[in-house]
Amino acid sequence: KAKETSLQQYVLKILLRCRAVIACRVSPKQKSQIVELVKNNYPGAITLAIGDGANDVPMIRAAHVGVGISGQEGLQATMASDYAVAQFRFLQDLLLVHGSWSYRRICKLILYSFYKNCVVSMTQVWYAMYSAFSAQIFYNAWSGSFFNMIFTALPILFIAVFDRDASRQNVAVFPDLYNSGQKRANYNLPLFFFYIANGVWHSLVVFSLRCTHLDSTKLLQTAETMTCGSRQQPCLATLSFWSTSKSP
């Protein structure tokens, strides 16, 4: 076992000195071992395996991302893959165009989910402090139920459909735009904390605007008065996202 590990490390050093490596007459198990060799020794690397036959299935399953090509050798590779293309030439559009767009949109979706939940949660925290922790809710029942279903669903739907940092033609001409995903430019810790900070700030703005329109004397009398007009809060939270979504 120790000798096998040392030989694998020796092979890996040779592979890293080459720009491209061609392995001929290898078994399906050996294909997966090559992928796992890179995957296990370089945790930050993302491995991609492409195959069109049943002998490529172990390699596709061993990689982080598997792409199957549907062809004359059956659909085994396609069924075991994460993505399927009809021809190998479509791989460029899959990676540079749809992959880049989807990565950007998924990052926006994750950050937006944290942001909108931070807004609705922190608003209740500010109100709890304002009402002397009287266990009263800031939103009425309908607004709280429809917050995720209606009020905050449209912004992310528009972004998922229309958000593109570059057109299809520009992405094909300038493949360096794909580096934003490799450099984690659209999702990282600074950007995550930026969205959280915006959520805290916007929750304070929503709470302040709402409280300025309520009668403070009646506010402390009945729970019904406390929630009157609170249907506007989710709308304010929805509008505040548009400025955040355009941030870097």
C-alpha positions as CSV (number, residue, x, y, z in Angstrom):
1,K,0.0,0.0,0.0
2,A,2.8,2.4,0.8
3,K,4.6,1.6,-2.4
4,E,1.4,2.1,-4.4
5,T,0.9,5.5,-2.7
6,S,4.4,6.6,-3.5
7,L,4.0,5.5,-7.2
8,Q,0.8,7.5,-7.4
9,Q,2.5,10.6,-6.1
10,Y,5.3,10.1,-8.6
11,V,2.8,9.8,-11.5
12,L,1.0,12.9,-10.2
13,K,4.2,14.9,-10.3
14,I,4.7,13.9,-13.9
15,L,1.2,14.8,-14.8
16,L,1.5,18.2,-13.3
17,R,4.4,19.0,-15.6
18,C,2.3,18.4,-18.7
19,R,-0.3,20.6,-20.3
20,A,-2.2,17.6,-21.6
21,V,-1.9,13.9,-20.9
22,I,-3.2,11.0,-23.1
23,A,-3.8,7.7,-21.4
24,C,-4.2,4.8,-23.9
25,R,-5.7,1.4,-23.4
26,V,-6.8,2.0,-19.8
27,S,-9.6,0.1,-18.0
28,P,-12.7,1.8,-16.6
29,K,-11.3,1.5,-13.1
30,Q,-8.0,3.1,-14.1
31,K,-9.9,6.0,-15.6
32,S,-11.6,6.7,-12.3
33,Q,-8.3,6.3,-10.4
34,I,-6.7,9.0,-12.5
35,V,-9.6,11.3,-11.6
36,E,-9.5,10.4,-7.9
37,L,-5.7,10.9,-7.9
38,V,-6.2,14.6,-8.8
39,K,-9.4,15.0,-6.8
40,N,-7.9,13.6,-3.5
41,N,-4.5,15.3,-3.7
42,Y,-5.8,18.8,-4.7
43,P,-9.0,19.5,-2.7
44,G,-9.4,23.0,-4.3
45,A,-9.4,21.5,-7.8
46,I,-12.7,20.8,-9.7
47,T,-12.5,17.7,-11.9
48,L,-14.6,17.2,-15.0
49,A,-15.1,13.9,-16.7
50,I,-16.6,13.4,-20.2
51,G,-17.6,10.1,-21.6
52,D,-19.9,8.5,-24.2
53,G,-19.9,4.8,-23.2
54,A,-20.4,2.4,-20.4
55,N,-16.7,2.1,-19.8
56,D,-16.7,5.8,-18.9
57,V,-19.3,5.5,-16.1
58,P,-16.8,5.0,-13.2
59,M,-14.8,8.0,-14.4
60,I,-17.9,10.2,-14.7
61,R,-19.1,9.2,-11.2
62,A,-15.6,9.8,-9.6
63,A,-15.4,13.4,-10.9
64,H,-17.0,16.4,-9.4
65,V,-18.9,17.1,-12.6
66,G,-19.7,14.4,-15.1
67,V,-20.8,15.1,-18.7
68,G,-22.3,12.3,-20.8
69,I,-22.4,12.4,-24.6
70,S,-25.3,10.5,-26.1
71,G,-24.1,8.6,-29.1
72,Q,-24.0,5.2,-30.7
73,E,-22.5,3.5,-27.6
74,G,-25.7,3.7,-25.6
75,L,-27.1,5.9,-22.9
76,Q,-25.1,4.5,-19.9
77,A,-22.8,7.5,-19.7
78,T,-25.7,9.9,-20.1
79,M,-27.7,8.3,-17.3
80,A,-24.7,8.5,-14.9
81,S,-23.7,12.1,-15.7
82,D,-24.8,15.4,-14.3
83,Y,-25.2,17.0,-17.7
84,A,-25.8,15.5,-21.1
85,V,-24.9,16.8,-24.6
86,A,-25.6,15.4,-28.0
87,Q,-22.2,16.1,-29.5
88,F,-18.8,17.0,-28.1
89,R,-18.7,20.4,-29.8
90,F,-21.6,21.5,-27.5
91,L,-19.2,21.3,-24.6
92,Q,-18.0,24.9,-25.2
93,D,-21.5,26.3,-24.9
94,L,-22.1,24.1,-21.8
95,L,-19.1,25.4,-20.0
96,L,-18.5,29.0,-21.2
97,V,-22.1,30.1,-21.8
98,H,-24.7,28.1,-19.8
99,G,-22.2,27.2,-17.1
100,S,-21.1,30.8,-16.6
101,W,-24.6,32.1,-16.6
102,S,-25.9,29.4,-14.2
103,Y,-23.0,29.9,-11.8
104,R,-23.7,33.6,-11.6
105,R,-27.5,33.0,-11.1
106,I,-27.0,30.3,-8.5
107,C,-24.7,32.6,-6.5
108,K,-27.3,35.4,-6.7
109,L,-30.0,32.9,-5.5
110,I,-27.9,31.8,-2.5
111,L,-27.0,35.3,-1.4
112,Y,-30.5,36.6,-2.0
113,S,-31.9,33.8,0.2
114,F,-29.7,34.8,3.1
115,Y,-30.4,38.4,2.5
116,K,-34.3,38.2,2.5
117,N,-34.4,35.9,5.5
118,C,-32.0,38.3,7.3
119,V,-34.4,41.2,6.5
120,V,-37.5,39.5,7.8
121,S,-35.8,38.0,10.9
122,M,-34.0,41.1,12.0
123,T,-37.1,43.2,11.5
124,Q,-38.8,41.1,14.2
125,V,-35.7,41.5,16.4
126,W,-35.8,45.3,16.2
127,Y,-39.6,45.2,16.9
128,A,-39.1,42.9,19.9
129,M,-36.7,45.5,21.4
130,Y,-39.1,48.3,20.6
131,S,-42.1,46.6,22.2
132,A,-40.1,45.6,25.4
133,F,-40.1,42.0,24.4
134,S,-43.8,41.7,24.7
135,A,-44.0,38.7,22.3
136,Q,-45.9,40.6,19.7
137,I,-45.2,39.9,16.0
138,F,-44.2,42.7,13.6
139,Y,-46.0,41.1,10.6
140,N,-49.5,40.0,10.4
141,A,-50.4,36.4,9.6
142,W,-51.0,36.9,5.8
143,S,-47.8,39.0,5.3
144,G,-45.7,36.4,7.1
145,S,-47.2,33.6,5.1
146,F,-46.8,35.3,1.7
147,F,-43.4,36.7,2.3
148,N,-41.5,33.9,0.6
149,M,-44.3,32.8,-1.7
150,I,-45.3,36.2,-3.3
151,F,-43.5,39.3,-2.0
152,T,-39.9,38.0,-2.5
153,A,-40.3,35.5,-5.3
154,L,-40.4,37.9,-8.3
155,P,-36.9,39.5,-7.9
156,I,-35.1,36.2,-8.0
157,L,-37.2,34.9,-10.9
158,F,-36.4,37.9,-13.0
159,I,-32.7,37.5,-12.2
160,A,-32.8,33.8,-13.0
161,V,-34.2,34.5,-16.4
162,F,-32.6,37.8,-17.5
163,D,-29.3,38.1,-15.5
164,R,-26.3,37.8,-17.9
165,D,-23.0,39.4,-17.3
166,A,-22.2,39.0,-21.1
167,S,-24.0,37.9,-24.2
168,R,-23.5,34.5,-25.9
169,Q,-21.4,36.1,-28.6
170,N,-19.1,37.9,-26.2
171,V,-18.6,34.8,-24.0
172,A,-17.5,32.8,-27.0
173,V,-15.1,35.6,-28.1
174,F,-13.7,36.3,-24.7
175,P,-13.4,33.0,-22.8
176,D,-11.5,34.8,-20.0
177,L,-14.9,35.8,-18.6
178,Y,-15.2,32.2,-17.4
179,N,-12.4,32.9,-14.9
180,S,-14.9,34.6,-12.6
181,G,-16.2,31.2,-11.5
182,Q,-12.7,29.8,-11.0
183,K,-11.7,32.9,-8.9
184,R,-15.0,32.7,-6.9
185,A,-15.8,36.3,-7.8
186,N,-19.5,35.9,-7.4
187,Y,-19.6,34.0,-4.1
188,N,-17.1,34.4,-1.4
189,L,-17.0,35.4,2.3
190,P,-16.6,39.2,1.8
191,L,-19.6,39.2,-0.6
192,F,-21.6,37.0,1.8
193,F,-21.0,39.3,4.7
194,F,-21.8,42.3,2.5
195,Y,-25.3,40.8,1.8
196,I,-25.8,40.0,5.5
197,A,-24.9,43.6,6.4
198,N,-27.3,44.9,3.8
199,G,-30.0,42.7,5.2
200,V,-29.4,44.0,8.7
201,W,-29.4,47.6,7.4
202,H,-32.5,47.2,5.3
203,S,-34.4,45.5,8.1
204,L,-33.6,48.6,10.3
205,V,-34.9,50.9,7.5
206,V,-38.1,48.9,7.0
207,F,-38.7,48.9,10.8
208,S,-38.0,52.6,11.1
209,L,-40.3,53.5,8.2
210,R,-43.1,51.4,9.6
211,C,-42.9,52.7,13.1
212,T,-42.9,56.3,12.0
213,H,-46.3,55.7,10.4
214,L,-47.9,54.1,13.5
215,D,-49.4,55.9,16.4
216,S,-47.0,55.1,19.3
217,T,-49.8,55.6,21.9
218,K,-52.1,53.1,20.2
219,L,-49.2,50.8,19.4
220,L,-48.8,49.9,23.1
221,Q,-52.5,49.2,23.6
222,T,-53.6,46.3,21.4
223,A,-51.9,43.6,19.3
224,E,-54.3,44.4,16.5
225,T,-53.0,47.9,16.2
226,M,-49.4,46.6,16.3
227,T,-49.9,44.7,13.1
228,C,-52.1,47.2,11.2
229,G,-50.6,48.2,7.9
230,S,-47.8,45.7,8.2
231,R,-48.6,44.3,4.7
232,Q,-46.3,47.0,3.4
233,Q,-43.2,45.6,5.1
234,P,-42.6,42.7,2.6
235,C,-43.0,45.1,-0.3
236,L,-40.4,47.4,1.2
237,A,-38.1,44.4,1.7
238,T,-38.6,43.3,-1.9
239,L,-37.8,46.7,-3.3
240,S,-34.7,47.0,-1.2
241,F,-33.3,43.9,-2.9
242,W,-32.9,45.5,-6.3
243,S,-30.1,47.8,-5.1
244,T,-28.4,44.9,-3.4
245,S,-28.7,42.5,-6.4
246,K,-26.8,45.0,-8.6
247,S,-23.8,45.1,-6.2
248,P,-20.5,43.5,-7.2
